[in-house]
Amino acid sequence: MIPQINKKRNTLKHPDQRVGVFIDVQNMYYSAKNLFGAKVNFGNIVKEATAGRKLIRAIAYVVSTEGKEEQPFFDALYNVGIETKDKPLQIFLGGEKKADWDVGLAVDAIRFSPSLDAIILVSGDGDYIPLVDYLRSQGKQVEVIAFGGTTSGKLIDAVDDFIDLSQDKVKFLIADHRRPAVLSHAGVKRYPVKKPIYPPKKV
């Protein structure tokens, strides 16, 4: 297999690279829902992230409710080879709800990094910028796959490679029959590494 190079970013992707894929499910779920009224095809995202390389771990970080309505979704992830880590949704006395995996995902990415050559973050959250900076300082190649319209511009600027899932909606989205989805065929577009494309959200 010929090594694949993203010429715009000069990012080397070759079959001997060991990769880990870390998926921020909440970020991706709400991005797809708010932008397109659709669900995410996580199986195809992991295939795109792996890009013919050696997949060591693919972990999805999910939030569960008391009723466990998410179990079919967890099973679907397992069936396409994605591990799941879940934590319960926290509901505070005032009714405020909190559910995020930022710290847990970052800890795992650092913990597994010695056995990885490339770390792929499936999230557009700018809170991961310190993690990206640390991993790159350790000589790791860091890539992000997310929806461009909800991805921090500073995060795009920080990583070695960025893939905008919005450029191939048919491949990376699943129509939610409860809502109209906007899906169209298009190739996956990659942007230059040191030029933010979208306005960054607050980080």
GIGIUR-V432392 format. One record per backbone hydrogen bond with DSSP energy under -0.5 kcal/mol. CO is the residue of the C=O (numbers start at 0). NH is the residue of the N-H. If there is no record, write none. Layout:
co-><CO,CO>
nh-><NH,NH>
This chain:
co-><2,3,4,5,5,5,9,10,12,13,16,16,17,17,18,18,19,19,20,20,21,21,22,22,23,24,25,26,27,28,29,30,31,31,31,32,35,36,38,39,40,41,42,43,44,45,46,49,52,53,53,56,57,58,59,59,60,60,61,63,64,67,69,69,70,71,72,73,74,75,76,76,77,80,82,84,86,89,91,95,97,100,101,102,103,104,105,106,107,108,111,112,116,117,117,118,118,119,119,120,120,121,123,124,125,127,128,129,130,131,132,133,134,134,135,139,140,141,141,142,143,145,145,146,147,151,152,153,154,160,161,162,162,163,163,164,165,167,168,171,173,174,175,180,183,183,188,191>
nh-><4,12,6,8,9,10,11,5,3,16,18,53,116,117,55,56,21,119,22,58,23,121,24,60,27,28,29,30,31,32,33,34,35,36,37,36,181,175,173,41,44,45,46,47,48,49,50,52,54,18,55,20,82,22,61,84,24,25,86,88,67,70,72,73,74,75,76,77,78,79,79,81,80,82,59,61,63,97,94,91,89,104,105,106,107,108,109,110,111,112,114,115,140,19,119,120,142,21,121,122,144,23,151,127,128,131,132,133,134,135,136,137,137,139,138,141,118,159,160,120,162,147,164,149,150,155,156,157,158,143,190,145,164,166,188,167,168,171,172,40,38,176,178,182,168,169,163,194>
